[in-house]
Every structure is written in structure tokens, then in C-alpha cells.
Amino acid sequence: MTATHPALRLGLTGGIGSGKSTVAQLLQERGASVIDADAISRACTQRGGSAMPAVAQSFGPAFIAQDGSLDRQRMREHVFTNPDARWLLESIVHPLVAQEIQRQAKTAASHCLVFDVPLLVESARWRPQLDLVLVVDCHTGTQVRRVASRSGLDRSAIDAIMKSQSPREKRLAAADLVIFNDGNEIEPLRRTVGRIADQFGL
């Protein structure tokens, strides 16, 4: 009977517009199990989501959309100007997200688990749980251009989101591996991800 090796736990992060989600998809295509913290968080705050009873109780009906989900725009505006509200929302959502992440990690079949976490660098609890951190990086101007193109947000809204994330230099300082993704073509990125996937036996 052969011994089973523990799965490699790879943290994946990057600023908004860096291409992190595309890198996650490419790694998944190569056989990695991707655990998407953002998707789990969104599910918690959909209609019937595990966070919604506490959100409704703590913030009131004004923050619940007509379909029963979290009113994201209203909440985003609220927490940007109210640090206590951000702390309260995170104290509700983060433990539920952590539970679901651990559940998915235990049931994953791949020998490479990719934890797609936008705020990985900002959260001190993450690094001890990971073997390596992969940061997807690009120039700040590229981030702004990509986000404006895909979302239609104006520059002030994009700047506010970027200021809520760690500075680029701090992300790079936390990285074991970096993918510089400043171009517009998918194939160079696919080749780069392929070389990294080879290192992980994917």
C-alpha cells in the first residue's frame, strides 16, 4: 500500500483586473481543484444564503434587495464610509466562508488545491495554511483599463476598490511565484500558466 502525499495548497491572489480569475480557470483546466473564496462569499449572501439571516438582523431590511439577496451596491457604499460596518459584515460572512472553504478542500480530488482569495495578503490567517503563494500582477494602469472596460465603473469607483486592497508592492512581497500579466492576449498567459502547472505535476 503506497502512502498518499498531502495535496499542495497554493494561494492565488492579485489586484482587481490583474487576470487572477483567468489564471484560476487555466489551472483548473490543467487539473487543479480551485476553491473560489469570492464565489463562496457571494453564495452566502444570495437569497437563502447562510449569511442572510444575520445580515438582515444586523443591518436591517434596507440592505436586502427585492429578491432577498444582499443589496451589494448599498452595502458597498456603506462599508466604504463606515469601518465598523465593514467589520460587522466580515464578522458574519468570513466564518461561513472559511467553513465552506475547508469543506471543499476536504472533498477535492486533485493533488493541487488552488485557493483563489482576492484579499489573501490582507488576511494574516491565510499564509500559514498555504504551501506557496502565487500573485498575478500587472501595472496599475492596466488594472484600471480592464476594470473600466468590463464593468463600466468610473475612475473614482475603481480607485476606491483598489485602495481597499493591498498595495501592489505588498502583494509582490508576499509572493513565492509571480505571473506578470500586462498584455491583452490569452495565449502568452496560457503558456506561462502551463509552465507553472508543469512544476506542480498538473
Residue frames as a rotation matrix with the C-alpha (Angstrom) as fourth column:
MET 1
0.581 0.814 0.000 0.00
0.814 -0.581 0.000 0.00
0.000 0.000 -1.000 0.00
THR 2
-0.363 -0.752 0.550 1.53
0.740 -0.592 -0.321 3.35
0.566 0.290 0.771 -1.09
ALA 3
-0.346 0.177 -0.921 1.47
0.730 -0.566 -0.383 6.40
-0.589 -0.805 0.067 1.13
THR 4
0.428 0.538 0.727 -0.58
0.842 -0.529 -0.104 9.32
0.328 0.656 -0.679 -0.06
HIS 5
-0.712 -0.698 -0.074 1.10
0.693 -0.682 -0.235 12.69
0.114 -0.219 0.969 -0.15
PRO 6
-0.009 0.720 -0.693 -0.81
0.582 -0.560 -0.590 15.70
-0.813 -0.409 -0.414 1.12
ALA 7
0.514 0.293 0.806 -2.13
0.848 -0.316 -0.426 17.98
0.130 0.902 -0.411 -1.61
LEU 8
-0.715 -0.693 0.094 -0.17
0.691 -0.720 -0.058 21.10
0.108 0.023 0.994 -2.49
ARG 9
0.383 0.823 -0.420 -2.02
0.859 -0.484 -0.166 24.12
-0.340 -0.297 -0.892 -1.14
LEU 10
-0.641 -0.598 0.482 -1.47
0.759 -0.587 0.281 27.06
0.115 0.546 0.830 -3.49
GLY 11
0.109 0.632 -0.768 -2.79
0.548 -0.682 -0.483 30.51
-0.829 -0.368 -0.421 -2.63
LEU 12
-0.429 -0.153 0.890 -3.72
0.882 -0.283 0.376 32.58
0.195 0.947 0.257 -5.67
THR 13
0.342 0.538 -0.770 -4.24
0.650 -0.728 -0.220 36.33
-0.679 -0.425 -0.599 -5.42
GLY 14
-0.666 -0.490 0.562 -3.96
0.741 -0.524 0.421 39.56
0.088 0.697 0.712 -7.36
GLY 15
-0.736 0.383 -0.559 -5.47
-0.081 -0.869 -0.489 43.01
-0.673 -0.314 0.670 -7.52
ILE 16
0.339 0.930 0.141 -8.74
0.217 0.069 -0.974 43.68
-0.915 0.361 -0.178 -9.29
GLY 17
0.885 0.093 -0.456 -8.25
-0.396 -0.366 -0.842 43.49
-0.245 0.926 -0.288 -13.05
SER 18
-0.037 -0.995 0.091 -4.99
-0.803 0.083 0.589 41.54
-0.594 -0.051 -0.803 -12.79
GLY 19
0.032 0.098 -0.995 -6.32
-0.812 0.583 0.031 38.42
0.582 0.807 0.098 -14.51
LYS 20
-0.676 -0.310 0.669 -6.37
-0.705 0.536 -0.464 36.27
-0.215 -0.785 -0.581 -11.38
SER 21
0.204 0.850 0.485 -9.67
-0.532 0.512 -0.674 34.61
-0.822 -0.121 0.557 -12.29
THR 22
0.712 -0.021 -0.702 -8.34
-0.671 0.277 -0.688 33.71
0.209 0.961 0.183 -15.74
VAL 23
-0.402 -0.909 -0.109 -5.25
-0.769 0.400 -0.499 32.13
0.497 -0.117 -0.860 -14.17
ALA 24
-0.438 0.331 0.836 -7.50
-0.633 0.546 -0.548 30.15
-0.638 -0.770 -0.030 -11.81
GLN 25
0.653 0.750 -0.101 -9.50
-0.565 0.394 -0.725 28.89
-0.504 0.531 0.681 -14.80
LEU 26
0.393 -0.591 -0.705 -6.35
-0.728 0.269 -0.631 27.88
0.563 0.760 -0.324 -16.68
LEU 27
-0.679 -0.622 0.389 -5.03
-0.726 0.490 -0.482 25.98
0.109 -0.610 -0.785 -13.65
GLN 28
-0.028 0.770 0.637 -8.40
-0.580 0.507 -0.638 24.26
-0.814 -0.387 0.432 -13.30
GLU 29
0.739 0.267 -0.618 -8.20
-0.674 0.301 -0.675 23.20
0.006 0.915 0.402 -16.96
ARG 30
-0.126 -0.888 -0.443 -4.88
-0.683 0.402 -0.610 21.54
0.719 0.226 -0.657 -16.12
GLY 31
0.023 0.233 -0.972 -6.47
0.280 0.932 0.230 19.53
0.960 -0.278 -0.044 -13.30
ALA 32
-0.943 -0.331 0.036 -6.16
0.074 -0.314 -0.947 21.71
0.325 -0.890 0.321 -10.19
SER 33
0.012 0.931 -0.365 -9.08
0.945 0.109 0.309 21.95
0.327 -0.348 -0.878 -7.77
VAL 34
-0.737 -0.236 0.633 -9.95
0.164 -0.971 -0.172 25.64
0.655 -0.023 0.755 -7.49
ILE 35
-0.047 0.676 -0.735 -11.68
0.999 0.032 -0.035 26.89
0.000 -0.736 -0.677 -4.34
ASP 36
-0.438 -0.035 0.898 -13.04
0.445 -0.877 0.183 30.36
0.781 0.480 0.399 -5.06
ALA 37
-0.697 0.111 -0.709 -13.45
0.683 -0.199 -0.703 32.41
-0.219 -0.974 0.062 -1.88
ASP 38
-0.878 0.376 -0.295 -15.31
-0.417 -0.905 0.087 35.20
-0.234 0.199 0.952 -3.71
ALA 39
-0.481 0.721 -0.500 -17.83
-0.359 0.358 0.862 32.78
0.800 0.594 0.086 -5.22
ILE 40
-0.420 0.287 -0.861 -18.42
0.751 0.643 -0.152 31.21
0.510 -0.710 -0.485 -1.80
SER 41
-0.845 0.069 -0.530 -18.90
0.319 -0.730 -0.604 34.65
-0.428 -0.680 0.595 -0.26
ARG 42
-0.759 0.593 -0.267 -21.41
-0.625 -0.550 0.554 35.60
0.182 0.588 0.788 -2.95
ALA 43
-0.385 0.623 -0.681 -23.33
0.124 0.766 0.630 32.37
0.915 0.158 -0.372 -2.38
CYS 44
-0.651 0.082 -0.754 -23.54
0.757 0.145 -0.637 33.15
0.057 -0.986 -0.156 1.35
THR 45
-0.687 0.331 -0.646 -25.24
0.033 -0.875 -0.484 36.45
-0.726 -0.354 0.590 0.56
GLN 46
-0.839 0.521 -0.159 -27.64
-0.177 0.016 0.984 35.26
0.515 0.853 0.079 -2.14
ARG 47
0.069 0.940 0.335 -31.31
-0.919 -0.071 0.389 34.68
0.389 -0.334 0.858 -1.38
GLY 48
0.925 0.345 -0.161 -31.44
-0.243 0.861 0.447 31.86
0.293 -0.375 0.880 1.15
GLY 49
0.120 -0.973 -0.198 -27.67
-0.026 0.196 -0.980 32.11
0.992 0.123 -0.002 1.73
SER 50
0.149 -0.080 -0.986 -26.25
0.838 0.539 0.083 31.13
0.525 -0.838 0.148 5.09
ALA 51
-0.798 -0.545 -0.258 -25.26
0.599 -0.667 -0.443 34.72
0.070 -0.508 0.858 5.96
MET 52
-0.534 0.563 0.631 -28.57
0.153 -0.670 0.727 36.38
0.832 0.484 0.271 5.13
PRO 53
0.487 0.753 -0.443 -30.46
0.639 0.038 0.768 35.91
0.595 -0.657 -0.463 8.44
ALA 54
0.121 -0.525 -0.842 -27.62
0.901 -0.298 0.316 37.56
-0.417 -0.797 0.437 10.40
VAL 55
-0.838 -0.390 0.383 -27.17
0.531 -0.743 0.406 40.28
0.126 0.544 0.830 7.75
ALA 56
-0.118 0.892 0.437 -30.88
0.329 -0.380 0.865 41.14
0.937 0.245 -0.248 7.91
GLN 57
0.613 0.350 -0.708 -30.82
0.752 0.015 0.659 41.19
0.242 -0.936 -0.254 11.71
SER 58
-0.088 -0.788 -0.609 -27.65
0.871 -0.357 0.337 43.31
-0.483 -0.501 0.718 11.94
PHE 59
-0.920 -0.391 0.002 -28.20
0.325 -0.763 0.559 45.80
-0.218 0.515 0.829 9.11
GLY 60
-0.287 0.899 -0.331 -31.97
-0.146 -0.383 -0.912 45.86
-0.947 -0.214 0.241 8.63
PRO 61
0.326 0.565 0.758 -34.26
0.595 0.500 -0.629 45.48
-0.735 0.656 -0.174 5.61
ALA 62
0.757 -0.044 -0.652 -32.75
-0.394 -0.826 -0.402 48.47
-0.521 0.561 -0.643 3.76
PHE 63
-0.222 -0.946 -0.235 -29.75
-0.870 0.083 0.486 46.29
-0.440 0.312 -0.842 2.88
ILE 64
-0.450 0.172 0.876 -31.82
0.254 0.965 -0.059 43.42
-0.856 0.196 -0.478 1.48
ALA 65
-0.901 0.097 -0.423 -32.63
-0.427 -0.371 0.825 43.54
-0.077 0.923 0.376 -2.24
GLN 66
-0.016 0.996 -0.087 -36.09
-0.994 -0.025 -0.106 42.74
-0.108 0.085 0.991 -3.57
ASP 67
0.304 0.109 -0.946 -35.02
-0.498 0.865 -0.060 39.22
0.812 0.490 0.317 -4.50
GLY 68
0.987 0.161 0.030 -33.91
-0.101 0.454 0.885 38.51
0.128 -0.877 0.464 -0.91
SER 69
0.339 -0.936 -0.096 -30.18
0.848 0.348 -0.399 38.77
0.407 0.054 0.912 -1.55
LEU 70
-0.012 -0.464 -0.886 -27.75
0.704 -0.633 0.322 41.30
-0.710 -0.620 0.334 -0.13
ASP 71
0.959 0.226 0.169 -28.05
0.281 -0.729 -0.624 44.73
-0.018 0.646 -0.763 -1.78
ARG 72
0.273 -0.962 -0.009 -24.39
0.955 0.270 0.124 44.81
-0.117 -0.043 0.992 -2.78
GLN 73
-0.120 -0.322 0.939 -24.27
0.552 -0.808 -0.207 48.36
0.825 0.493 0.274 -4.08
ARG 74
0.657 0.438 0.614 -25.86
-0.241 -0.650 0.721 49.81
0.714 -0.622 -0.321 -0.95
MET 75
0.923 -0.342 -0.173 -23.62
0.320 0.438 0.840 47.73
-0.212 -0.831 0.514 1.30
ARG 76
0.122 -0.926 0.358 -20.50
0.961 0.020 -0.274 48.63
0.247 0.378 0.892 -0.69
GLU 77
0.031 -0.046 0.998 -21.24
0.133 -0.990 -0.049 52.33
0.991 0.134 -0.025 -0.28
HIS 78
0.877 0.394 0.276 -22.00
-0.222 -0.178 0.959 51.84
0.427 -0.902 -0.069 3.42
VAL 79
0.789 -0.585 -0.188 -18.82
0.555 0.547 0.627 49.96
-0.264 -0.599 0.756 4.33
PHE 80
0.087 -0.780 0.619 -16.55
0.783 -0.330 -0.527 52.28
0.615 0.531 0.583 2.34
THR 81
-0.114 -0.069 0.991 -17.51
-0.218 -0.972 -0.093 55.12
0.969 -0.226 0.096 4.67
ASN 82
0.526 0.396 0.753 -18.12
-0.818 -0.008 0.575 53.12
0.234 -0.918 0.320 7.85
PRO 83
-0.440 -0.816 -0.375 -15.28
-0.650 0.578 -0.493 50.87
0.619 0.027 -0.785 9.09
ASP 84
-0.634 0.254 0.730 -17.46
-0.595 0.442 -0.671 49.44
-0.493 -0.860 -0.129 11.88
ALA 85
0.505 0.856 -0.112 -19.99
-0.701 0.331 -0.632 48.26
-0.504 0.398 0.767 9.30
ARG 86
0.247 -0.513 -0.822 -17.24
-0.737 0.451 -0.503 46.57
0.629 0.731 -0.267 7.32
TRP 87
-0.773 -0.572 0.274 -16.05
-0.598 0.513 -0.616 44.80
0.212 -0.640 -0.738 10.48
LEU 88
-0.233 0.773 0.590 -19.59
-0.629 0.342 -0.698 43.67
-0.742 -0.534 0.406 11.31
LEU 89
0.662 0.474 -0.580 -20.24
-0.747 0.349 -0.567 42.34
-0.066 0.808 0.585 7.80
GLU 90
-0.078 -0.792 -0.605 -16.92
-0.668 0.492 -0.558 40.50
0.740 0.360 -0.568 7.75
SER 91
-0.749 -0.190 0.635 -17.59
-0.645 0.429 -0.632 39.00
-0.152 -0.883 -0.444 11.20
ILE 92
0.281 0.905 0.318 -20.78
-0.621 0.424 -0.659 37.48
-0.732 -0.012 0.681 9.76
VAL 93
0.824 0.169 -0.541 -19.54
-0.565 0.329 -0.757 36.36
0.050 0.929 0.367 6.36
HIS 94
-0.004 -0.961 -0.275 -15.91
-0.904 0.121 -0.410 35.32
0.428 0.247 -0.870 6.92
PRO 95
-0.504 -0.207 0.838 -16.51
-0.658 0.721 -0.218 32.41
-0.560 -0.661 -0.500 9.34
LEU 96
0.520 0.766 0.377 -19.15
-0.242 0.556 -0.795 30.95
-0.819 0.323 0.474 6.99
VAL 97
0.728 -0.346 -0.591 -16.79
-0.641 -0.039 -0.767 31.30
0.242 0.937 -0.250 4.02
ALA 98
-0.319 -0.917 0.241 -13.98
-0.942 0.279 -0.186 29.64
0.104 -0.286 -0.953 6.00
GLN 99
-0.121 0.361 0.925 -16.22
-0.451 0.810 -0.375 26.68
-0.884 -0.462 0.065 6.86
GLU 100
0.856 0.516 0.027 -17.19
-0.187 0.358 -0.915 26.16
-0.481 0.778 0.403 3.22
ILE 101
0.391 -0.809 -0.439 -13.58
-0.854 -0.141 -0.501 26.50
0.344 0.571 -0.745 2.04
GLN 102
-0.504 -0.600 0.622 -12.49
-0.807 0.584 -0.090 23.78
-0.309 -0.547 -0.778 4.45
ARG 103
0.276 0.684 0.675 -15.38
-0.247 0.730 -0.638 21.55
-0.929 0.009 0.370 3.36
GLN 104
0.927 0.076 -0.367 -14.42
-0.372 0.057 -0.927 21.91
-0.049 0.996 0.081 -0.31
ALA 105
0.033 -0.995 -0.099 -10.73
-0.969 -0.007 -0.248 21.34
0.246 0.104 -0.964 0.46
LYS 106
-0.350 -0.140 0.926 -11.51
-0.622 0.774 -0.118 18.06
-0.700 -0.618 -0.358 2.24
THR 107
0.430 0.635 0.642 -13.56
0.080 0.682 -0.727 16.73
-0.899 0.364 0.242 -0.68
ALA 108
0.524 -0.271 -0.808 -11.26
-0.810 -0.451 -0.374 17.92
-0.263 0.850 -0.456 -3.51
ALA 109
0.934 -0.102 0.343 -9.81
0.171 0.969 -0.179 15.16
-0.314 0.226 0.922 -5.68
SER 110
0.724 -0.672 0.153 -6.76
0.001 -0.220 -0.976 16.94
0.689 0.707 -0.158 -7.13
HIS 111
0.327 -0.720 -0.612 -3.25
0.944 0.283 0.170 16.80
0.051 -0.633 0.772 -5.65
CYS 112
-0.835 -0.528 0.156 -3.10
0.521 -0.849 -0.088 20.60
0.179 0.007 0.984 -6.20
LEU 113
0.239 0.912 -0.334 -5.60
0.964 -0.264 -0.030 22.80
-0.115 -0.315 -0.942 -4.35
VAL 114
-0.695 -0.397 0.599 -5.77
0.518 -0.854 0.036 26.40
0.498 0.336 0.800 -5.56
PHE 115
0.012 0.649 -0.761 -7.28
0.916 -0.313 -0.253 28.81
-0.402 -0.693 -0.598 -3.04
ASP 116
-0.374 -0.026 0.927 -8.45
0.663 -0.707 0.248 31.80
0.649 0.707 0.282 -5.09
VAL 117
0.282 0.374 -0.884 -8.52
0.933 -0.323 0.162 34.56
-0.225 -0.870 -0.440 -2.46
PRO 118
0.491 -0.073 0.868 -8.64
0.478 -0.811 -0.338 38.25
0.729 0.581 -0.363 -3.54
LEU 119
0.616 -0.196 0.763 -7.70
-0.584 -0.764 0.275 39.51
0.529 -0.614 -0.585 -0.05
LEU 120
0.707 -0.387 -0.592 -5.16
0.491 0.871 0.017 36.80
0.510 -0.302 0.806 0.77
VAL 121
-0.343 -0.926 0.155 -2.38
0.534 -0.329 -0.779 39.28
0.773 -0.184 0.608 1.59
GLU 122
-0.250 0.318 0.914 -4.72
-0.517 -0.842 0.152 41.40
0.818 -0.435 0.376 3.70
SER 123
0.752 0.616 0.233 -5.72
-0.554 0.401 0.729 38.47
0.356 -0.678 0.643 5.93
ALA 124
-0.155 -0.923 0.352 -2.97
-0.979 0.096 -0.180 37.24
0.133 -0.372 -0.918 8.25
ARG 125
0.209 0.295 0.932 -4.75
-0.602 0.790 -0.115 33.92
-0.771 -0.537 0.343 8.82
TRP 126
0.908 0.310 -0.281 -4.18
-0.404 0.473 -0.783 32.70
-0.110 0.824 0.555 5.27
ARG 127
0.267 -0.875 -0.404 -0.41
-0.852 -0.018 -0.524 32.40
0.451 0.484 -0.750 4.86
PRO 128
-0.463 -0.512 0.724 0.14
-0.809 0.577 -0.109 29.67
-0.362 -0.636 -0.681 7.50
GLN 129
0.317 0.694 0.647 -2.43
-0.288 0.720 -0.632 27.48
-0.904 0.014 0.428 5.72
LEU 130
0.952 0.097 -0.292 -0.62
-0.296 0.037 -0.954 27.56
-0.082 0.995 0.064 2.37
ASP 131
0.460 -0.831 0.312 2.48
0.705 0.555 0.442 25.98
-0.541 0.017 0.841 0.87
LEU 132
-0.697 -0.651 0.301 3.01
0.692 -0.497 0.524 28.66
-0.191 0.573 0.797 -1.78
VAL 133
0.254 0.734 -0.630 1.51
0.288 -0.679 -0.675 32.00
-0.923 -0.010 -0.384 -2.80
LEU 134
-0.493 -0.292 0.819 1.11
0.862 -0.041 0.505 32.84
-0.113 0.956 0.272 -6.49
VAL 135
-0.031 0.426 -0.904 0.47
0.188 -0.886 -0.424 36.52
-0.982 -0.183 -0.052 -7.26
VAL 136
0.078 0.140 0.987 -0.91
0.997 -0.029 -0.075 37.67
0.019 0.990 -0.141 -10.61
ASP 137
-0.077 -0.290 -0.954 0.49
0.442 -0.868 0.229 41.13
-0.894 -0.403 0.195 -11.26
CYS 138
0.098 -0.010 0.995 0.15
0.954 -0.284 -0.096 43.91
0.284 0.959 -0.018 -13.81
HIS 139
-0.881 -0.413 0.229 0.66
0.362 -0.902 -0.234 47.65
0.304 -0.123 0.945 -14.00
THR 140
-0.587 0.664 -0.463 -1.87
0.347 -0.310 -0.885 49.82
-0.731 -0.680 -0.048 -12.15
GLY 141
-0.488 0.371 -0.790 -2.94
-0.722 -0.680 0.127 51.50
-0.490 0.632 0.600 -15.39
THR 142
-0.794 0.178 -0.581 -3.72
-0.298 0.718 0.628 48.09
0.530 0.672 -0.517 -16.87
GLN 143
-0.774 0.535 -0.339 -5.92
0.610 0.486 -0.625 47.27
-0.169 -0.691 -0.703 -13.89
VAL 144
-0.442 0.609 -0.659 -7.89
-0.131 -0.770 -0.624 50.48
-0.888 -0.190 0.420 -14.33
ARG 145
-0.578 0.179 -0.796 -8.33
-0.814 -0.201 0.545 49.95
-0.062 0.963 0.262 -18.08
ARG 146
-0.858 0.225 -0.462 -9.51
0.064 0.939 0.338 46.36
0.510 0.260 -0.820 -17.71
VAL 147
-0.669 0.627 -0.399 -11.96
0.621 0.175 -0.764 47.07
-0.410 -0.759 -0.506 -14.89
ALA 148
-0.431 0.504 -0.749 -13.43
-0.417 -0.847 -0.330 50.09
-0.800 0.169 0.575 -16.68
SER 149
-0.698 0.103 -0.708 -13.84
-0.687 0.181 0.704 48.05
0.201 0.978 -0.056 -19.87
ARG 150
-0.773 0.350 -0.528 -15.59
0.257 0.935 0.244 45.10
0.580 0.053 -0.813 -18.25
SER 151
-0.455 0.572 -0.682 -17.64
0.879 0.167 -0.447 46.83
-0.141 -0.803 -0.579 -15.56
GLY 152
0.080 0.478 0.875 -18.26
0.614 -0.715 0.334 50.38
0.785 0.511 -0.350 -16.73
LEU 153
0.557 0.067 -0.828 -17.22
0.791 -0.344 0.505 51.77
-0.251 -0.936 -0.245 -13.33
ASP 154
0.849 -0.299 0.435 -15.79
-0.059 -0.873 -0.484 55.27
0.524 0.386 -0.759 -13.33
ARG 155
-0.027 -0.996 -0.088 -12.23
0.070 0.086 -0.994 56.02
0.997 -0.033 0.067 -12.24
SER 156
-0.298 -0.093 0.950 -13.17
-0.841 -0.446 -0.307 57.14
0.453 -0.890 0.055 -8.72
ALA 157
0.713 0.615 0.338 -15.06
-0.700 0.654 0.286 53.90
-0.045 -0.440 0.897 -8.06
ILE 158
0.730 -0.523 -0.439 -12.16
0.199 0.778 -0.597 51.82
0.654 0.348 0.672 -9.40
ASP 159
-0.252 -0.860 0.443 -9.66
-0.262 -0.381 -0.887 53.79
0.932 -0.340 -0.129 -7.31
ALA 160
0.108 0.369 0.923 -11.79
-0.981 -0.112 0.159 53.19
0.162 -0.923 0.350 -4.20
ILE 161
0.969 0.231 -0.085 -11.77
-0.223 0.971 0.085 49.43
0.102 -0.064 0.993 -4.82
MET 162
0.399 -0.894 -0.205 -8.03
0.284 0.333 -0.899 49.40
0.872 0.300 0.387 -5.43
LYS 163
-0.275 -0.493 0.825 -7.38
-0.607 -0.577 -0.547 51.39
0.746 -0.651 -0.140 -2.24
SER 164
0.532 0.541 0.652 -9.34
-0.847 0.353 0.398 48.78
-0.014 -0.764 0.645 -0.28
GLN 165
0.937 -0.295 -0.186 -6.85
0.251 0.941 -0.225 46.14
0.242 0.164 0.956 -1.45
SER 166
0.459 -0.849 -0.262 -3.22
0.451 -0.032 0.892 45.78
-0.766 -0.527 0.368 -0.51
PRO 167
0.468 -0.400 -0.788 -0.75
-0.720 -0.690 -0.077 47.90
-0.513 0.603 -0.611 -2.49
ARG 168
0.855 -0.161 -0.492 0.89
-0.325 0.573 -0.752 46.14
0.403 0.804 0.438 -5.40
GLU 169
-0.099 -0.992 0.074 4.26
-0.661 0.010 -0.750 46.19
0.744 -0.123 -0.657 -3.62
LYS 170
-0.244 0.062 0.968 2.85
-0.911 0.328 -0.250 44.40
-0.333 -0.943 -0.024 -0.58
ARG 171
0.822 0.553 0.139 1.31
-0.450 0.779 -0.437 41.65
-0.350 0.297 0.888 -2.73
LEU 172
0.626 -0.641 -0.445 4.59
-0.317 0.312 -0.896 41.13
0.713 0.701 -0.008 -4.57
ALA 173
-0.298 -0.764 0.572 6.49
-0.860 -0.045 -0.508 40.97
0.414 -0.644 -0.644 -1.27
ALA 174
0.050 0.423 0.905 4.21
-0.787 0.574 -0.225 38.13
-0.615 -0.701 0.362 -0.15
ALA 175
0.774 0.385 -0.503 4.66
-0.633 0.503 -0.588 36.10
0.027 0.774 0.633 -3.35
ASP 176
0.129 -0.704 0.698 6.56
-0.073 0.695 0.715 32.87
-0.989 -0.143 0.039 -3.83
LEU 177
-0.522 -0.176 0.835 5.68
0.788 0.277 0.550 32.95
-0.328 0.945 -0.006 -7.53
VAL 178
-0.150 0.453 -0.879 4.62
-0.172 -0.887 -0.428 35.88
-0.974 0.086 0.211 -9.74
ILE 179
-0.169 0.168 0.971 2.86
0.958 0.260 0.121 35.92
-0.232 0.951 -0.205 -13.09
PHE 180
-0.589 -0.035 -0.807 3.21
-0.032 -0.997 0.066 39.30
-0.807 0.065 0.587 -14.79
ASN 181
-0.307 0.644 0.700 0.07
0.905 0.426 0.005 39.63
-0.295 0.635 -0.714 -16.90
ASP 182
-0.347 0.089 -0.933 0.12
0.055 -0.992 -0.115 43.04
-0.936 -0.092 0.340 -18.56
GLY 183
-0.982 -0.099 -0.160 -0.85
-0.152 -0.081 0.985 42.02
-0.111 0.992 0.065 -22.09
ASN 184
-0.193 0.967 -0.167 -4.17
-0.902 -0.242 -0.358 41.59
-0.387 0.081 0.919 -23.84
GLU 185
-0.004 0.136 -0.991 -3.62
-0.740 0.666 0.094 38.15
0.673 0.733 0.098 -25.40
ILE 186
0.736 0.383 0.559 -4.59
-0.667 0.553 0.500 34.91
-0.118 -0.740 0.662 -23.66
GLU 187
0.857 -0.331 -0.395 -2.00
0.097 0.856 -0.507 32.63
0.506 0.396 0.766 -25.30
PRO 188
-0.185 -0.959 0.217 1.12
-0.227 -0.173 -0.958 34.08
0.956 -0.227 -0.185 -23.61
LEU 189
-0.132 0.220 0.967 -0.69
-0.987 -0.121 -0.107 33.81
0.093 -0.968 0.233 -20.28
ARG 190
0.873 0.487 -0.023 -1.74
-0.486 0.873 0.038 30.23
0.038 -0.022 0.999 -21.08
ARG 191
0.448 -0.786 -0.426 1.89
0.103 0.519 -0.849 29.29
0.888 0.336 0.313 -21.80
THR 192
-0.421 -0.606 0.675 3.09
-0.580 -0.393 -0.714 30.88
0.698 -0.692 -0.186 -18.55
VAL 193
0.231 0.593 0.771 0.43
-0.960 0.267 0.083 29.11
-0.157 -0.759 0.631 -16.51
GLY 194
0.883 0.094 -0.460 1.30
-0.262 0.913 -0.314 25.88
0.390 0.398 0.830 -18.33
ARG 195
-0.072 -0.984 -0.164 4.94
-0.114 0.171 -0.979 26.11
0.991 -0.052 -0.125 -17.21
ILE 196
-0.492 -0.053 0.869 3.83
-0.845 -0.208 -0.492 26.63
0.207 -0.977 0.058 -13.61
ALA 197
0.595 0.780 0.192 1.31
-0.799 0.599 0.046 23.79
-0.079 -0.180 0.980 -13.87
ASP 198
0.516 -0.510 -0.689 4.15
-0.130 0.748 -0.651 21.53
0.847 0.425 0.319 -15.07
GLN 199
-0.524 -0.761 0.383 6.06
-0.468 -0.119 -0.876 22.34
0.712 -0.638 -0.294 -11.88
PHE 200
-0.334 0.508 0.794 3.07
-0.903 0.069 -0.424 21.19
-0.270 -0.859 0.436 -9.83
GLY 201
-0.932 -0.097 0.350 2.64
-0.029 0.981 0.194 17.96
-0.362 0.170 -0.916 -11.80
LEU 202
0.032 0.993 -0.111 -0.61
-0.168 -0.104 -0.980 19.10
-0.985 0.050 0.163 -13.44
